Amino acid sequence: MLVIPSESAVDGASTLYNKINWRLLPFLLICYLFAYLDRVNIGFAKLQMQGDLGFSDAAYGVGAGIFFIGYVLFEIPSNLMLPRIGARKTFSRILVLWGITSACMLFVRNVPMFYAMRFLLGIFEAGFAPGMIYYLSCWYGPQRMARAIAIVFLAGPLGGIVGGPVSAC
């Protein structure tokens, strides 16, 4: 038997999704914007950082890339924790630890310290993007999921628009 939803049911679902959209998407977009800025800010800081700290191109390249080693190693464990402890605790842990570590980049004075901070940034940021996609999949069906992800992933271009000029200052 085919059930056609009434017009009021469709309006109710639309109202519900509008509330969900306004509650989740701006917050996730802002968080992902900071994640994107954190990944690319090392490129903006390269010249001044290399000059101030005396890093070679090789040391800089290893430090920039070591972020992704920590990210890959801890992405799956971080996402396995998400359904167990919940999105709020998982994202809070990620954002707080990653923010503290990002702020601690201020204290980098040598190559080993640079490597350690970049590796820790990778560890602490691991799981954010895939966890965010999983979290969105809990709220949105397949037809609404693409729109939600597109809105959140606008953070990449917005990060370029915001990050370039701010980093030039």
C-alpha positions in Angstrom: 0.0 0.0 0.0 1.4 3.4 -1.0 1.2 6.1 1.7 1.4 9.6 0.5 2.4 12.0 3.2 0.0 14.8 3.9 1.0 18.4 3.2 1.2 19.2 6.9 3.6 16.2 7.4 5.8 17.5 4.7 5.7 21.0 6.2 6.5 19.6 9.6 9.5 17.7 8.3 10.7 20.8 6.5 10.4 22.9 9.6 12.2 20.2 11.6 15.1 20.1 9.1 15.3 23.9 9.1 15.8 23.9 12.8 18.4 21.1 12.6 20.2 23.0 9.8 20.4 26.2 11.8 21.5 24.4 14.9 24.2 22.1 13.4 25.5 23.5 10.2 26.8 26.9 11.2 28.6 25.4 14.2 30.2 22.6 12.1 31.1 25.0 9.3 32.9 27.3 11.8 34.7 24.3 13.4 35.7 22.9 10.0 36.9 26.4 9.0 39.3 26.4 11.9 40.4 22.9 11.0 41.1 24.0 7.5 43.0 27.1 8.7 45.0 24.9 11.0 46.1 22.7 8.2 47.1 25.4 5.8 48.5 28.0 8.2 51.8 26.2 8.2 52.1 27.1 4.5 51.4 30.8 5.2 54.0 30.8 8.0 56.7 29.0 6.1 59.0 31.9 5.0 58.9 33.8 8.3 59.1 30.7 10.4 62.1 29.3 8.5 63.9 32.6 8.7 63.2 33.1 12.4 63.9 29.6 13.6 66.5 28.6 11.0 64.7 25.5 9.7 65.9 23.9 6.5 63.4 23.2 3.7 63.7 19.5 4.5 62.9 20.1 8.2 60.0 22.2 7.3 58.7 19.7 4.8 58.9 16.8 7.3 57.2 18.9 10.0 54.4 19.9 7.6 53.9 16.3 6.6 54.2 14.7 10.0 50.8 16.1 10.8 49.2 13.6 8.5 51.0 10.6 10.1 49.4 11.4 13.4 46.1 12.1 11.7 46.1 8.7 9.8 47.2 6.7 12.9 44.5 8.1 15.1 41.6 8.7 12.8 40.0 5.3 13.1 40.4 5.0 17.0 38.9 8.5 17.3 35.9 7.6 15.2 35.4 4.3 17.0 35.0 6.3 20.2 32.4 8.6 18.7 29.3 6.3 18.9 30.5 5.0 22.3 31.0 8.3 24.1 28.8 10.6 22.0 29.4 13.5 19.6 29.5 16.2 22.2 32.3 14.6 24.2 34.2 13.5 21.1 34.1 16.9 19.4 34.8 18.7 22.6 37.9 16.6 23.2 39.1 17.1 19.6 38.5 20.9 19.6 40.0 21.6 23.1 43.1 19.4 22.6 43.7 20.6 19.1 43.2 24.3 20.1 45.6 24.0 23.0 48.2 22.3 20.8 47.7 24.8 18.0 48.3 27.6 20.6 51.4 25.8 21.8 52.9 26.2 18.3 53.8 29.7 19.6 56.5 28.1 21.8 58.2 26.1 19.0 61.9 27.0 19.0 63.6 24.0 17.4 63.0 21.2 14.9 62.2 18.4 17.3 59.6 20.6 19.1 58.2 21.5 15.7 57.8 17.8 14.8 56.2 17.0 18.1 53.7 19.8 17.9 52.7 19.0 14.3 52.4 15.3 15.2 50.2 16.1 18.2 48.1 18.4 16.0 47.5 15.5 13.7 46.6 13.2 16.5 44.2 15.6 18.1 42.5 16.7 14.9 42.2 13.1 13.7 38.6 12.0 13.5 37.1 15.4 13.2 36.1 15.5 9.5 35.1 11.8 9.3 33.3 12.1 12.7 31.5 15.1 11.5 30.3 13.3 8.4 29.2 10.3 10.5 27.4 12.7 12.9 25.6 14.4 10.0 24.5 11.0 8.7 22.7 10.4 12.0 20.6 13.5 11.4 20.1 13.6 7.7 18.8 11.1 5.2 20.6 10.4 1.9 18.7 13.1 0.0 19.5 15.9 2.5 23.0 14.7 3.4 24.7 16.1 0.3 23.3 19.6 1.0 24.5 19.4 4.6 28.0 18.3 3.7 28.2 20.9 0.9 27.4 23.6 3.4 29.9 22.4 5.9 32.6 21.9 3.3 32.2 25.5 2.2 34.7 26.0 5.0 37.6 25.1 2.6 37.1 28.0 0.2 36.1 30.3 3.1 39.3 29.4 4.8 41.3 30.4 1.8 39.4 33.7 1.6 39.9 34.4 5.3 43.2 32.8 5.9 45.3 34.4 3.1 44.6 38.0 4.0 44.8 37.4 7.8 48.1 35.6 7.4 49.6 38.3 5.3 49.2 40.8 8.2 
